[in-house]
Structure formats: structure tokens, C-alpha cells
């Protein structure tokens, strides 16, 4: 497509016009929410894991999880991560990974689909999860991209 694009702006609308297409959008009234308020600041437990190995383990174990919750449990204990899921219909599955984790043992549950969505976005070789406890939001970062930050709410498993 070649040609010129005409852009018009008013106090309430934005319009793009090109060739035989006109796109008009209403501007949002009000202020943008303060998203930084939902980013936790007191997470003191750090888990470092290879994102591809982690995603593969979550994906394999999640095949057992119930379709409704898709819950997987992460059990952390001094250098080891066990990813597990169970359901009355399908039984149970678990996988263990070597990780960097030196804090107190912890169990936390997540929706496997959300975990996979995040880990598949991580392009580097390292993934860092910072956790406060099993009920607080977890921060997930790509260790090779300081601008990438994900906040994931846990679930009871």
C-alpha cells in the first residue's frame, strides 16, 4: 500500500484516512489507571529457571489438570522445583527441575495456561520468579530483558 495517510485529532476523537478507508476512534475520557500499584514490591523469595525447560514441564503436567481450572502446583525446595497436577478423572503427574532457589520451602499454584503464555514470551535463557507467599501476586521477569515484567496471581490447588 502506498499513498498518504491523513490524521485528524480533536478533543474527543482521532481519525485516520487513507485510500478509501476512514478509521475513527473515540479517545478515552479520564486518566489511565496507576498500573504500578498492582506490581508487588515485597516479594523476597527468588526462583530462577530455564524458561523453555519450565514451559515444557508445565505443558506436560498440565495435560492431567482439569479443563476447568488448569491448575498446576509448584513445590519449591532448595534447588529443586516440582511441577505437579492432579484430577479425579486423569490421575496425577509431576516433573522435577533443577533450579536456583534457596529460600524456605514453598508451594504455590497457578493456572497453567497463564504460566505458558508468559514463559513463551521470554526470549532469553533465564526466567526469574519473585514470590512473597502462596496467596500474593508473583512477578516473572526475563533475565535478559529488563523491560519485560509480568505479574501473575496464584490460585489455590
Backbone as a chain_set.jsonl record, in Angstrom:
{"seq": "XXXXXXXXXXXXXXXXXXXXXXXXXXXXXXXXXXXXXXXXXXXXXXXXXXXXXXXXXXXXXXXXXXXXXXXXXXXXXXXXXXXXXXXXXXXXXXXXXXXXXXXXXXXXXXXXXXXXXXXXXXXXXXXXXXXXXXXXXXXXXXXXXXXXXXXXXXXXX", "coords": {"N": [[0.853, -1.17, 0.0], [0.649, 2.13, -0.884], [0.845, 5.685, -0.638], [-0.735, 8.581, 0.856], [-1.456, 9.206, 4.297], [-3.987, 10.629, 6.128], [-4.22, 12.303, 9.162], [-6.318, 13.188, 11.765], [-7.148, 15.056, 14.66], [-9.142, 15.63, 17.475], [-10.584, 16.985, 20.511], [-11.963, 14.791, 21.449], [-11.855, 12.706, 19.606], [-10.011, 10.635, 17.241], [-8.859, 10.416, 13.949], [-8.035, 8.468, 11.141], [-7.317, 8.543, 7.738], [-7.055, 6.951, 4.65], [-6.552, 6.063, 1.281], [-9.462, 4.485, 0.37], [-10.424, 4.206, 2.937], [-11.59, 5.056, 6.14], [-10.841, 5.52, 9.45], [-12.096, 5.948, 12.59], [-11.658, 6.788, 15.962], [-12.725, 6.888, 19.331], [-11.453, 8.891, 21.871], [-10.307, 8.005, 25.108], [-11.933, 9.062, 28.006], [-10.786, 10.58, 31.02], [-8.255, 9.477, 33.38], [-5.415, 7.336, 32.92], [-5.252, 4.182, 34.529], [-3.311, 3.677, 37.532], [-1.057, 1.541, 37.025], [1.204, 0.653, 38.323], [0.589, 0.263, 40.948], [-0.354, -2.341, 41.244], [1.843, -3.919, 41.017], [3.73, -5.951, 42.919], [5.917, -5.216, 45.703], [7.242, -6.419, 47.796], [8.217, -8.999, 47.405], [10.199, -11.616, 48.355], [11.279, -14.127, 47.902], [13.193, -15.873, 45.594], [13.155, -17.468, 42.496], [14.952, -19.002, 39.991], [14.916, -20.149, 36.712], [15.263, -22.138, 33.729], [13.491, -20.936, 31.031], [12.441, -22.411, 28.838], [12.693, -25.136, 29.55], [11.107, -25.072, 31.83], [8.588, -24.267, 30.767], [8.079, -26.477, 29.125], [7.859, -28.549, 31.018], [5.646, -27.638, 32.528], [3.702, -27.695, 30.513], [3.574, -30.452, 29.865], [2.756, -31.609, 32.334], [0.363, -30.272, 32.75], [-1.451, -31.483, 31.083], [-2.794, -33.341, 32.53], [-4.266, -31.887, 34.333], [-7.472, -30.577, 35.394], [-9.859, -29.492, 32.999], [-11.366, -27.281, 33.636], [-10.023, -25.74, 35.691], [-7.286, -25.884, 35.109], [-5.098, -26.064, 36.784], [-1.817, -26.035, 38.123], [0.657, -27.129, 40.438], [3.419, -25.66, 42.001], [6.138, -26.796, 43.691], [8.577, -25.742, 45.746], [11.88, -26.256, 46.8], [14.889, -25.802, 48.038], [16.84, -25.671, 45.55], [15.402, -27.328, 43.905], [12.551, -27.8, 41.861], [9.311, -28.914, 41.782], [6.849, -29.623, 39.552], [3.466, -30.144, 39.49], [0.291, -31.787, 38.91], [-3.115, -32.755, 39.361], [-6.078, -34.694, 38.894], [-9.405, -35.916, 39.429], [-10.383, -37.485, 37.337], [-8.213, -38.013, 35.602], [-5.95, -38.759, 37.041], [-2.635, -38.246, 38.312], [0.3, -36.181, 37.785], [3.778, -35.398, 37.71], [6.766, -33.447, 37.541], [10.24, -32.916, 37.968], [12.552, -30.259, 38.265], [15.854, -28.906, 38.081], [16.72, -25.982, 39.739], [17.5, -22.563, 40.602], [17.088, -21.815, 43.788], [16.88, -20.783, 47.033], [15.433, -20.076, 49.244], [12.968, -20.532, 51.924], [11.076, -23.633, 51.888], [8.257, -23.837, 49.683], [4.913, -23.927, 48.469], [2.973, -23.255, 45.664], [0.237, -22.399, 43.579], [-0.772, -22.17, 40.126], [-2.606, -21.086, 37.209], [-2.111, -23.078, 34.521], [-2.226, -22.319, 31.839], [-1.863, -19.546, 31.859], [0.726, -19.416, 32.923], [2.141, -20.663, 30.834], [1.596, -18.885, 28.716], [3.075, -16.654, 29.539], [5.75, -17.655, 29.887], [6.339, -18.427, 27.292], [6.756, -16.028, 26.071], [9.201, -15.213, 26.885], [12.373, -14.607, 25.8], [15.04, -14.908, 26.424], [17.596, -16.901, 28.155], [16.987, -17.19, 30.768], [14.672, -17.138, 33.454], [13.086, -15.368, 35.964], [11.33, -15.711, 38.89], [9.767, -13.91, 41.37], [8.557, -14.248, 44.559], [6.221, -13.774, 47.185], [4.412, -15.134, 48.956], [2.118, -17.958, 49.002], [-0.312, -16.796, 48.379], [-0.033, -14.291, 47.316], [0.55, -11.936, 44.585], [2.796, -12.949, 41.979], [5.89, -11.99, 40.571], [7.187, -12.183, 37.352], [10.062, -12.306, 35.41], [12.066, -11.755, 32.478], [15.328, -12.601, 32.396], [17.127, -11.576, 30.593], [16.023, -9.327, 29.52], [15.347, -6.42, 30.755], [13.115, -4.796, 30.576], [10.883, -6.389, 30.393], [8.212, -7.465, 32.253], [6.061, -9.372, 34.19], [3.059, -9.936, 35.929], [1.559, -12.293, 37.92], [-1.263, -13.772, 39.27], [-1.655, -16.099, 41.89], [-3.303, -19.321, 42.383], [-5.469, -21.349, 44.4], [-4.537, -24.68, 45.033]], "CA": [[0.0, 0.0, 0.0], [1.374, 3.389, -0.929], [-0.037, 6.843, -0.605], [-0.682, 9.395, 2.057], [-2.41, 8.971, 5.381], [-4.405, 11.868, 6.772], [-4.511, 12.096, 10.578], [-7.027, 14.315, 12.358], [-7.3, 14.892, 16.096], [-9.946, 16.615, 18.188], [-10.535, 16.718, 21.948], [-12.626, 13.536, 21.789], [-11.719, 11.665, 18.577], [-8.824, 10.533, 16.403], [-9.285, 9.863, 12.664], [-7.039, 8.141, 10.126], [-7.946, 8.35, 6.436], [-6.135, 6.597, 3.578], [-7.249, 5.494, 0.134], [-10.921, 4.559, 0.558], [-10.691, 3.772, 4.297], [-11.562, 6.06, 7.205], [-10.914, 4.882, 10.753], [-12.302, 6.94, 13.632], [-11.616, 6.201, 17.294], [-13.048, 7.802, 20.41], [-10.424, 8.958, 22.89], [-10.813, 7.645, 26.428], [-12.028, 10.136, 28.988], [-10.23, 10.242, 32.323], [-6.825, 9.204, 33.484], [-5.038, 5.935, 32.821], [-5.067, 3.638, 35.882], [-1.939, 3.573, 38.03], [-0.761, 0.112, 36.969], [2.311, 0.326, 39.212], [0.035, -0.125, 42.246], [-0.577, -3.784, 41.304], [3.125, -4.615, 40.977], [4.163, -6.116, 44.304], [7.279, -4.752, 45.973], [7.838, -7.121, 48.921], [8.485, -10.403, 47.108], [11.57, -11.868, 48.797], [11.732, -15.462, 47.503], [13.589, -15.798, 44.181], [13.311, -18.719, 41.766], [15.484, -18.817, 38.644], [14.71, -21.385, 35.97], [15.321, -22.027, 32.276], [12.077, -20.79, 30.642], [11.992, -23.455, 27.917], [12.52, -26.364, 30.341], [9.968, -24.816, 32.703], [7.371, -24.301, 29.949], [7.852, -27.859, 28.688], [7.38, -29.313, 32.17], [4.278, -27.181, 32.815], [2.836, -28.168, 29.434], [3.372, -31.901, 30.002], [1.999, -31.888, 33.551], [-0.97, -29.663, 32.638], [-2.375, -32.354, 30.349], [-3.548, -34.083, 33.541], [-5.114, -30.953, 35.088], [-8.86, -30.479, 34.939], [-10.071, -28.468, 31.963], [-11.965, -26.097, 34.255], [-9.076, -24.896, 36.426], [-5.944, -25.959, 34.519], [-4.194, -25.742, 37.885], [-0.592, -26.772, 38.395], [1.267, -26.731, 41.698], [4.87, -25.573, 42.025], [6.688, -27.056, 45.015], [9.962, -25.272, 45.738], [12.647, -26.721, 47.941], [16.348, -25.739, 47.933], [17.456, -26.114, 44.311], [14.525, -28.221, 43.148], [11.177, -27.379, 41.601], [8.433, -29.991, 41.33], [5.623, -29.147, 38.918], [2.532, -31.269, 39.568], [-1.137, -31.557, 38.692], [-3.916, -33.959, 39.563], [-7.516, -34.559, 38.681], [-10.076, -37.185, 39.733], [-10.592, -38.271, 36.113], [-6.99, -38.342, 34.87], [-4.848, -39.157, 37.911], [-1.708, -37.172, 38.664], [1.579, -36.142, 37.072], [4.729, -34.441, 38.277], [8.11, -33.384, 36.961], [11.164, -32.171, 38.812], [13.58, -29.497, 37.553], [16.881, -28.237, 38.876], [16.539, -24.539, 39.666], [18.181, -21.788, 41.629], [16.121, -21.413, 44.81], [17.491, -21.036, 48.336], [14.541, -19.624, 50.32], [12.215, -21.581, 52.614], [10.186, -24.403, 51.011], [7.011, -23.137, 49.366], [4.03, -24.489, 47.453], [2.123, -22.214, 45.091], [-0.484, -22.887, 42.41], [-1.056, -21.222, 39.049], [-3.285, -21.563, 36.019], [-1.03, -23.475, 33.619], [-2.325, -21.574, 30.583], [-1.243, -18.245, 32.086], [2.171, -19.648, 33.039], [2.671, -20.931, 29.494], [1.536, -17.637, 27.946], [4.185, -15.793, 29.958], [7.063, -18.25, 29.619], [6.569, -18.459, 25.852], [7.175, -14.691, 25.659], [10.566, -14.981, 27.357], [13.288, -14.968, 24.728], [16.369, -15.201, 26.958], [17.822, -18.225, 28.73], [16.68, -17.18, 32.184], [13.365, -16.654, 33.902], [13.156, -15.145, 37.414], [10.059, -15.514, 39.575], [9.901, -13.433, 42.744], [7.338, -14.683, 45.232], [6.104, -13.434, 48.612], [3.807, -16.32, 49.565], [1.226, -18.69, 48.101], [-1.538, -16.052, 48.095], [0.294, -12.958, 46.788], [0.966, -11.926, 43.178], [4.175, -13.298, 41.663], [6.493, -11.24, 39.468], [8.006, -13.013, 36.471], [10.905, -11.463, 34.554], [13.042, -12.312, 31.548], [16.598, -12.094, 32.928], [17.9, -10.903, 29.549], [15.276, -8.154, 29.064], [14.907, -5.717, 31.965], [11.828, -4.117, 30.372], [9.795, -7.368, 30.434], [7.745, -7.742, 33.606], [4.747, -9.988, 34.191], [2.51, -10.156, 37.262], [0.63, -13.404, 37.827], [-1.946, -14.116, 40.523], [-1.702, -17.546, 42.134], [-4.614, -19.904, 42.669], [-5.393, -22.444, 45.365], [-4.536, -26.028, 44.438]], "C": [[0.9, 1.234, 0.0], [0.371, 4.518, -0.93], [0.072, 7.56, 0.718], [-1.772, 8.99, 3.045], [-2.706, 10.32, 6.014], [-4.79, 11.548, 8.218], [-5.159, 13.362, 11.118], [-7.261, 14.023, 13.833], [-8.175, 16.008, 16.645], [-9.834, 16.292, 19.672], [-11.1, 15.347, 22.309], [-12.402, 12.403, 20.79], [-10.394, 11.772, 17.832], [-9.267, 9.86, 15.11], [-8.092, 9.663, 11.753], [-7.797, 7.929, 8.816], [-6.863, 8.038, 5.41], [-6.903, 5.818, 2.529], [-8.757, 5.597, 0.348], [-11.338, 4.093, 1.958], [-10.607, 4.963, 5.252], [-11.774, 5.317, 8.52], [-11.015, 5.978, 11.798], [-12.347, 6.229, 14.976], [-11.935, 7.271, 18.324], [-11.922, 7.757, 21.431], [-11.039, 8.682, 24.248], [-10.81, 8.867, 27.333], [-11.381, 9.676, 30.288], [-8.742, 9.958, 32.27], [-6.577, 7.701, 33.409], [-4.802, 5.399, 34.234], [-3.582, 3.547, 36.255], [-1.579, 2.094, 38.133], [0.357, -0.279, 37.935], [1.823, -0.085, 40.604], [-0.159, -1.627, 42.358], [0.722, -4.589, 41.219], [3.644, -4.733, 42.401], [5.616, -5.69, 44.504], [7.963, -5.555, 47.078], [8.153, -8.585, 48.663], [9.952, -10.722, 47.379], [12.105, -13.253, 48.426], [11.985, -15.459, 45.991], [13.808, -17.194, 43.625], [13.848, -18.376, 40.387], [15.457, -20.165, 37.938], [14.882, -21.102, 34.476], [13.883, -21.985, 31.759], [11.58, -21.887, 29.709], [11.768, -24.783, 28.656], [11.285, -26.245, 31.234], [8.664, -24.929, 31.924], [7.056, -25.719, 29.496], [7.299, -28.707, 29.825], [5.941, -28.931, 32.514], [3.311, -27.736, 31.777], [2.541, -29.663, 29.572], [2.476, -32.227, 31.206], [0.561, -31.388, 33.431], [-1.946, -30.519, 31.848], [-3.245, -33.173, 31.295], [-4.569, -33.185, 34.248], [-6.531, -30.912, 34.533], [-9.001, -29.313, 33.964], [-10.59, -27.173, 32.57], [-10.93, -25.186, 34.902], [-7.698, -24.811, 35.786], [-4.849, -25.675, 35.545], [-2.974, -26.651, 37.908], [-0.009, -26.236, 39.696], [2.777, -26.73, 41.523], [5.306, -25.778, 43.464], [8.173, -26.741, 44.961], [10.668, -25.727, 46.995], [14.13, -26.754, 47.578], [16.945, -26.364, 46.671], [16.609, -27.03, 43.459], [13.123, -27.624, 43.037], [10.414, -28.604, 41.124], [7.157, -29.357, 40.805], [4.665, -30.328, 38.913], [1.101, -30.819, 39.302], [-1.858, -32.86, 38.967], [-5.374, -33.65, 39.269], [-8.155, -35.909, 38.967], [-10.199, -38.092, 38.502], [-9.294, -38.806, 35.52], [-5.822, -38.799, 35.734], [-3.947, -37.978, 38.235], [-0.424, -37.302, 37.858], [2.479, -35.146, 37.771], [6.052, -34.553, 37.543], [8.969, -32.548, 37.87], [12.232, -31.515, 37.939], [14.612, -28.989, 38.543], [16.729, -26.744, 38.646], [17.457, -23.866, 40.668], [17.099, -21.283, 42.571], [16.702, -21.779, 46.163], [16.615, -20.592, 49.508], [13.844, -20.822, 50.966], [11.336, -22.344, 51.615], [8.825, -23.712, 50.865], [6.227, -23.939, 48.34], [3.103, -23.384, 46.987], [1.483, -22.773, 43.823], [-0.748, -21.79, 41.407], [-1.92, -21.898, 37.993], [-2.183, -21.85, 34.992], [-1.052, -22.68, 32.317], [-1.654, -20.208, 30.723], [0.273, -18.375, 32.215], [2.798, -19.866, 31.665], [2.657, -19.679, 28.629], [2.726, -16.743, 28.265], [5.526, -16.392, 29.55], [7.353, -18.328, 28.121], [6.958, -17.089, 25.295], [8.637, -14.403, 26.022], [11.548, -15.506, 26.323], [14.671, -15.355, 25.228], [16.455, -16.605, 27.535], [17.47, -18.291, 30.206], [15.33, -16.552, 32.477], [13.457, -16.525, 35.416], [11.761, -14.885, 37.946], [10.374, -15.012, 40.968], [8.539, -13.583, 43.415], [7.366, -14.21, 46.676], [5.574, -14.637, 49.376], [2.805, -16.904, 48.584], [-0.042, -17.93, 47.724], [-1.291, -14.697, 47.441], [0.716, -13.031, 45.324], [2.457, -12.224, 43.034], [4.649, -12.456, 40.494], [7.357, -12.2, 38.665], [8.752, -12.088, 35.527], [11.762, -12.319, 33.636], [14.382, -11.743, 31.995], [17.442, -11.381, 31.872], [17.208, -9.644, 29.02], [14.67, -7.455, 30.283], [13.538, -5.052, 31.803], [10.644, -5.081, 30.453], [9.454, -7.705, 31.878], [6.317, -8.266, 33.52], [4.311, -10.183, 35.639], [1.433, -11.227, 37.117], [0.048, -13.713, 39.202], [-1.96, -15.634, 40.688], [-3.141, -18.014, 42.333], [-4.422, -21.031, 43.675], [-5.43, -23.769, 44.632], [-4.513, -27.073, 45.529]], "O": [[1.814, 1.341, 0.817], [-0.813, 4.314, -1.195], [0.866, 7.194, 1.585], [-2.842, 8.506, 2.675], [-1.795, 11.058, 6.388], [-5.582, 10.641, 8.472], [-4.632, 14.462, 10.958], [-7.539, 12.885, 14.213], [-7.979, 17.18, 16.326], [-9.064, 15.41, 20.052], [-10.761, 14.795, 23.356], [-12.724, 11.253, 21.088], [-9.752, 12.822, 17.792], [-9.969, 8.85, 15.149], [-7.248, 10.546, 11.6], [-8.802, 7.219, 8.786], [-5.873, 8.762, 5.304], [-7.786, 5.02, 2.843], [-9.277, 6.703, 0.494], [-12.466, 3.64, 2.151], [-9.68, 5.769, 5.182], [-12.75, 4.586, 8.687], [-10.138, 6.837, 11.894], [-12.996, 5.193, 15.116], [-11.482, 8.411, 18.216], [-11.485, 6.672, 21.814], [-12.173, 9.082, 24.511], [-9.826, 9.602, 27.418], [-11.431, 8.49, 30.614], [-8.074, 10.171, 31.257], [-7.43, 6.9, 33.79], [-4.209, 6.095, 35.058], [-2.721, 3.364, 35.395], [-1.763, 1.469, 39.177], [0.443, -1.442, 38.328], [2.566, -0.715, 41.356], [-0.134, -2.156, 43.469], [0.697, -5.814, 41.339], [3.966, -3.723, 43.028], [6.436, -5.791, 43.592], [9.165, -5.389, 47.283], [8.341, -9.346, 49.612], [10.843, -10.177, 46.728], [13.29, -13.517, 48.625], [11.11, -15.09, 45.207], [14.543, -18.0, 44.197], [13.267, -17.549, 39.684], [15.905, -21.178, 38.475], [14.675, -19.979, 34.016], [13.12, -22.914, 32.022], [10.409, -22.261, 29.777], [10.776, -25.471, 28.416], [10.515, -27.195, 31.375], [7.735, -25.606, 32.364], [5.893, -26.121, 29.483], [6.374, -29.495, 29.623], [5.11, -29.805, 32.763], [2.223, -28.196, 32.123], [1.398, -30.091, 29.415], [1.549, -33.03, 31.097], [-0.358, -32.016, 33.956], [-3.155, -30.306, 31.933], [-4.313, -33.645, 30.906], [-5.609, -33.659, 34.705], [-6.758, -31.179, 33.353], [-8.34, -28.284, 34.101], [-10.289, -26.087, 32.073], [-10.957, -23.975, 34.682], [-7.017, -23.793, 35.902], [-3.805, -25.115, 35.212], [-3.078, -27.866, 37.738], [-0.153, -25.058, 40.02], [3.351, -27.669, 40.972], [4.901, -25.033, 44.355], [8.933, -27.38, 44.234], [10.145, -25.609, 48.103], [14.569, -27.662, 46.871], [17.495, -27.465, 46.722], [17.049, -27.467, 42.396], [12.594, -27.033, 43.978], [10.826, -29.26, 40.168], [6.467, -28.639, 41.529], [4.997, -31.395, 38.397], [0.753, -29.647, 39.447], [-1.286, -33.94, 38.825], [-5.832, -32.512, 39.379], [-7.519, -36.945, 38.769], [-10.128, -39.315, 38.616], [-9.264, -39.919, 34.994], [-4.789, -39.193, 35.194], [-4.417, -36.855, 38.413], [-0.1, -38.364, 37.327], [2.008, -34.169, 38.354], [6.406, -35.601, 37.003], [8.498, -31.585, 38.475], [12.748, -32.123, 37.002], [14.295, -28.681, 39.692], [16.622, -26.289, 37.508], [18.107, -24.525, 41.479], [16.292, -20.429, 42.204], [16.988, -22.948, 46.421], [17.027, -20.725, 50.661], [14.096, -21.972, 50.606], [10.899, -21.776, 50.614], [8.32, -23.091, 51.8], [6.809, -24.556, 47.447], [2.519, -22.664, 47.797], [2.113, -23.53, 43.083], [-0.927, -20.628, 41.771], [-1.959, -23.125, 37.897], [-1.413, -20.956, 34.64], [0.005, -22.397, 31.752], [-0.956, -19.762, 29.812], [1.018, -17.551, 31.686], [3.86, -19.319, 31.367], [3.607, -19.434, 27.884], [3.316, -16.143, 27.366], [6.348, -15.712, 28.936], [8.518, -18.295, 27.726], [7.438, -16.998, 24.165], [9.23, -13.451, 25.515], [11.558, -16.696, 26.007], [15.403, -16.057, 24.531], [15.519, -17.397, 27.423], [17.636, -19.336, 30.834], [14.91, -15.582, 31.844], [13.864, -17.472, 36.09], [11.086, -13.953, 37.509], [11.17, -15.626, 41.679], [7.519, -13.113, 42.911], [8.414, -14.24, 47.321], [6.202, -15.106, 50.325], [2.659, -16.408, 47.467], [-0.777, -18.368, 46.839], [-2.242, -14.02, 47.051], [1.188, -14.073, 44.868], [3.27, -11.806, 43.858], [3.906, -12.232, 39.539], [8.162, -12.942, 39.227], [8.16, -11.198, 34.916], [12.132, -13.445, 33.967], [14.565, -10.525, 31.979], [18.375, -10.656, 32.218], [17.758, -8.963, 28.155], [13.614, -7.851, 30.778], [12.871, -4.773, 32.8], [9.504, -4.633, 30.572], [10.305, -8.174, 32.634], [5.468, -7.673, 32.855], [5.124, -10.558, 36.484], [0.517, -11.098, 36.305], [0.783, -13.891, 40.174], [-2.242, -16.365, 39.738], [-4.067, -17.209, 42.435], [-3.334, -21.597, 43.783], [-6.241, -23.971, 43.727], [-4.509, -28.269, 45.238]]}, "num_chains": 1, "name": "protein.A"}
